[in-house]
């Protein structure tokens, strides 16, 4: 693993209306290395590097919910996003989607939701 801090962080704008983000670090992983992102609220999010690419999230309907995160599929101006919402912050998330002109396509945190989403993709 190679961590490169960016100090001062690179600040850039995204979205409409625009929001400022701070790019604080770059992290290079070798195959079969994992990093876990944590928050003060106790949520956890793992990223695993494989020789073929990445596991970009833990299992959507098992580990993520077990660690306080609800995966949501959202659409914005033709682009699809997988967003991870801290359980209990759904109202704040809905306001964010509205403010960014995004649409919630589906929650992906239950077996039923995964099955429904897969059936929609097949049709």
FIGU-108930 format. One record per residue (C-alpha): residue number from 1; y negated, z, x. Coordinates in nm, 4 decimals, always signed. Each point is the difference from the previous one (the first is absolute). Last residue first. Layout:
resi, c2, c3, c1
NUM, Y, Z, X
...
! end
This chain:
resi, c2, c3, c1
123, +0.7097, -1.9002, -3.6471
122, +0.1517, +0.1507, +0.3162
121, -0.3245, +0.1703, +0.1001
120, -0.0306, +0.1679, -0.3399
119, +0.3594, +0.1258, +0.0273
118, -0.0728, +0.1478, +0.3448
117, -0.3087, +0.1783, -0.1339
116, +0.1957, +0.1465, -0.2918
115, +0.2825, +0.1194, +0.2289
114, -0.2484, +0.1607, +0.2417
113, -0.1839, +0.1680, -0.2892
112, +0.3285, +0.1320, -0.1423
111, +0.1096, +0.1422, +0.3365
110, -0.3333, +0.1781, +0.0263
109, -0.2988, -0.0202, +0.2363
108, -0.1055, -0.3637, -0.0233
107, -0.3062, +0.0238, -0.2255
106, -0.0847, -0.3467, -0.1229
105, -0.2629, -0.2759, -0.0088
104, -0.3072, +0.2234, +0.0215
103, -0.3000, -0.2350, -0.0021
102, -0.2867, +0.0035, +0.2489
101, -0.3687, -0.0530, -0.0754
100, -0.0940, +0.2356, +0.2884
99, -0.1695, +0.2556, -0.2268
98, +0.2818, -0.0236, -0.2545
97, +0.2673, +0.0484, +0.2645
96, -0.1907, +0.2977, +0.1412
95, -0.0374, +0.1544, -0.3455
94, +0.3746, -0.0383, -0.0575
93, +0.0673, +0.1640, +0.3387
92, -0.2243, +0.2960, -0.0878
91, +0.1941, +0.0387, -0.3267
90, +0.3349, -0.0300, +0.1829
89, -0.0848, +0.2716, +0.2522
88, +0.2753, +0.2426, -0.1061
87, +0.2619, -0.1626, +0.2214
86, -0.1740, -0.1468, +0.3056
85, -0.0177, -0.3748, -0.0505
84, +0.1617, -0.2466, +0.2396
83, -0.1271, -0.3569, -0.0397
82, +0.2067, -0.3174, +0.0350
81, -0.2492, -0.2865, -0.0272
80, +0.0145, -0.3529, -0.1443
79, -0.2830, -0.2496, +0.0595
78, -0.1093, -0.2444, -0.2723
77, -0.3425, +0.1579, -0.0487
76, +0.1451, +0.3509, -0.0069
75, +0.3504, +0.0918, -0.1127
74, +0.1656, +0.3407, +0.0211
73, +0.3561, +0.1252, +0.0594
72, +0.0121, +0.3781, -0.0046
71, +0.2035, +0.2370, +0.2143
70, -0.0282, +0.3645, -0.1075
69, -0.0234, +0.2510, +0.2863
68, +0.0820, +0.3714, +0.0050
67, +0.2708, +0.0102, +0.2668
66, +0.2984, -0.0214, -0.2388
65, -0.1848, -0.2848, -0.1744
64, -0.0074, -0.1955, +0.3289
63, +0.3592, +0.0906, +0.0923
62, +0.1740, -0.1258, -0.3171
61, -0.1491, -0.2775, -0.2162
60, -0.2022, -0.1851, +0.2639
59, +0.2409, +0.0573, +0.2873
58, -0.2071, +0.0741, +0.3127
57, -0.2768, -0.2482, +0.0642
56, -0.0811, -0.2880, +0.2348
55, +0.3539, -0.0156, +0.1402
54, -0.1110, -0.2246, +0.2762
53, +0.0778, -0.3219, +0.1907
52, +0.3213, -0.1609, +0.1307
51, +0.0564, +0.2365, +0.2967
50, -0.0822, +0.2922, -0.2318
49, -0.3145, +0.2117, -0.0122
48, +0.0047, +0.2846, -0.2559
47, -0.3007, +0.1205, -0.2001
46, +0.0270, +0.3348, -0.1788
45, -0.2394, +0.1479, -0.2586
44, -0.0335, +0.3720, -0.0697
43, -0.2000, +0.1926, -0.2607
42, -0.0816, +0.3653, +0.0659
41, -0.3512, +0.0216, -0.1503
40, -0.1525, +0.0110, +0.3499
39, +0.1511, -0.3414, +0.0625
38, +0.2855, -0.1360, +0.2098
37, +0.0826, -0.3316, +0.1661
36, +0.3467, -0.0158, +0.1516
35, +0.0756, -0.2275, +0.2928
34, +0.3358, -0.1591, +0.0675
33, +0.1571, -0.1759, +0.2977
32, +0.3049, -0.2231, -0.0454
31, -0.1604, -0.2999, +0.1735
30, -0.3014, +0.0946, +0.2139
29, -0.3155, +0.1187, -0.1712
28, -0.3599, -0.0866, +0.0837
27, -0.2676, +0.2177, -0.1573
26, -0.3639, -0.1080, -0.0231
25, -0.2661, +0.2588, -0.0781
24, -0.3120, +0.0952, -0.1967
23, -0.0859, -0.3077, -0.2112
22, -0.2599, +0.1499, -0.2347
21, -0.0379, -0.1453, -0.3499
20, -0.3206, -0.0595, -0.1937
19, +0.0271, -0.1024, -0.3653
18, -0.1404, -0.3164, -0.1513
17, -0.0470, -0.0465, -0.3723
16, +0.1996, -0.2083, +0.0347
15, +0.2596, +0.0615, +0.2677
14, -0.0210, +0.0564, +0.3755
13, -0.2701, +0.1018, +0.2489
12, +0.0457, +0.0825, +0.3678
11, -0.0424, +0.2945, +0.2362
10, +0.1714, -0.0108, +0.3407
9, +0.0656, +0.3593, +0.1011
8, -0.1967, +0.1426, +0.2926
7, +0.2377, +0.0522, +0.1581
6, +0.3046, -0.2152, -0.0751
5, +0.3104, +0.1943, +0.0948
4, +0.2880, -0.1957, +0.1515
3, +0.3465, +0.1382, -0.0736
2, +0.3032, -0.1533, +0.1752
1, +0.3467, +0.0878, -0.1237
! end
